[in-house]
Amino acid sequence: MTHLTLETARAIVDHALAVARERGFNPMAAVVLDGRGALKAAASEDGCPIVRWKVAFGKANVCIRFGAGGRKVEAIAKDRPHFLAGLESVIGEGGAVPVPGGVLIRDAEGHLLGACGMSGDTSDNDEAALVAAITAAGLVADCG
């Protein structure tokens, strides 16, 4: 696979939200960006606070633009907060949310296809739902 299809992006969003429901997580928002950083699919559950989709977008956005999963971006942000401030200034619109719950999407050969972000529960739970969905789509989740 050389690109992320709309069908696959929608499947990732739907599956991640289904996992969240099965596990009893809070209402969630999920976003999938393609390899260019363009919005491919998104959904926000009933009862999800309005800001959650923006947080989900910021998680995916920083991952795709920096080329690293949320855990790696978070580690860099903790170690070098000045670097994160600079990164946020160049990323611009969409922002950067440097925490788990932002996951790169790769194919079996390791090629970068896109990124996804989820928000609504703990960062670990957000990430877990995305990893389950990416894996179910036959792709590889890169959390950093």
C-alpha positions in Angstrom: 0.0 0.0 0.0 1.4 3.4 -1.0 -1.3 5.6 0.3 -4.1 5.8 2.8 -7.5 5.4 1.2 -10.6 7.1 2.4 -12.1 3.6 3.1 -9.2 2.7 5.4 -9.2 6.0 7.2 -12.9 5.7 7.9 -12.5 2.1 9.1 -9.8 3.2 11.5 -12.0 6.0 12.9 -15.0 3.7 13.2 -13.0 0.8 14.8 -11.3 3.1 17.3 -14.6 4.5 18.4 -16.0 1.0 18.7 -13.1 -0.1 20.8 -13.6 2.9 23.1 -17.3 1.9 23.5 -16.4 -1.7 24.3 -13.9 -0.6 26.9 -16.2 1.9 28.5 -14.0 5.0 27.7 -15.4 8.5 27.8 -17.0 9.9 24.6 -14.2 10.3 22.1 -13.1 12.2 19.0 -10.9 10.6 16.4 -9.0 12.1 13.4 -7.0 10.5 10.6 -4.6 12.5 8.4 -3.0 11.3 5.2 0.7 11.3 4.6 0.6 15.0 3.5 -1.2 16.0 6.7 -4.5 16.5 5.0 -7.7 15.5 6.9 -8.9 12.1 5.6 -11.6 11.1 8.2 -12.9 12.3 11.5 -15.7 11.7 13.9 -16.8 13.0 17.3 -19.2 10.9 19.4 -22.4 12.2 21.0 -21.5 13.8 24.3 -17.9 14.5 23.4 -16.8 18.0 24.4 -16.4 20.2 21.4 -12.7 20.8 22.0 -11.8 17.1 21.8 -11.7 16.9 18.0 -9.2 19.8 18.0 -7.0 17.9 20.6 -7.3 14.8 18.4 -6.2 16.8 15.4 -3.3 18.4 17.2 -2.1 14.9 18.3 -2.2 13.6 14.7 -0.8 16.8 13.3 2.3 17.0 15.3 3.0 13.3 14.6 2.7 13.6 10.8 4.6 16.9 10.6 7.4 15.7 12.9 7.5 12.1 11.6 7.3 10.5 15.1 4.6 9.0 17.3 3.1 10.8 20.2 5.3 9.1 22.8 8.5 10.2 21.1 7.2 13.7 20.6 6.2 13.8 24.3 9.7 12.7 25.4 11.3 15.3 23.3 8.9 18.0 24.6 9.8 17.0 28.2 13.5 17.0 27.5 13.6 20.1 25.4 10.6 22.4 25.9 12.2 25.1 23.9 12.3 22.8 20.9 8.6 22.1 21.3 7.8 25.8 21.4 9.7 26.3 18.1 8.0 23.3 16.6 4.6 24.7 17.5 5.5 28.0 15.8 6.4 26.3 12.5 3.5 23.8 12.5 1.0 26.6 12.7 -2.7 25.9 12.1 -3.9 22.7 13.8 -1.3 22.9 16.5 0.8 20.4 18.3 -0.4 18.2 21.2 2.7 16.3 22.2 1.2 13.3 24.2 0.3 9.7 23.6 -2.9 9.4 21.5 -1.1 10.5 18.4 0.0 7.5 16.3 1.7 7.2 13.0 0.2 4.8 10.5 2.7 2.7 8.5 2.3 -0.2 6.0 4.1 -3.6 6.5 7.2 -2.3 4.9 7.4 0.7 7.2 6.3 3.4 4.7 4.5 6.3 6.4 0.9 6.5 5.3 -0.6 9.0 7.7 -1.3 9.7 11.4 -4.3 9.6 13.7 -5.2 11.2 16.9 -7.8 10.5 19.5 -9.0 12.4 22.5 -11.6 12.0 25.2 -10.1 9.6 27.8 -6.6 9.2 29.2 -3.8 9.5 26.7 -3.0 5.8 27.2 -6.6 4.8 26.5 -6.8 7.1 23.5 -3.6 5.5 22.1 -4.8 1.9 22.9 -8.0 2.4 20.9 -6.0 3.7 17.9 -3.5 0.9 18.0 -6.3 -1.7 18.0 -8.0 0.1 15.0 -4.8 0.4 13.0 -3.9 -3.2 13.6 -7.4 -4.3 12.6 -6.9 -2.4 9.3 -3.9 -4.6 8.6 -1.5 -1.7 9.2 1.3 -0.9 11.7 0.8 1.5 14.5 3.9 3.6 15.4 3.4 5.2 18.8 7.0 6.4 19.0 
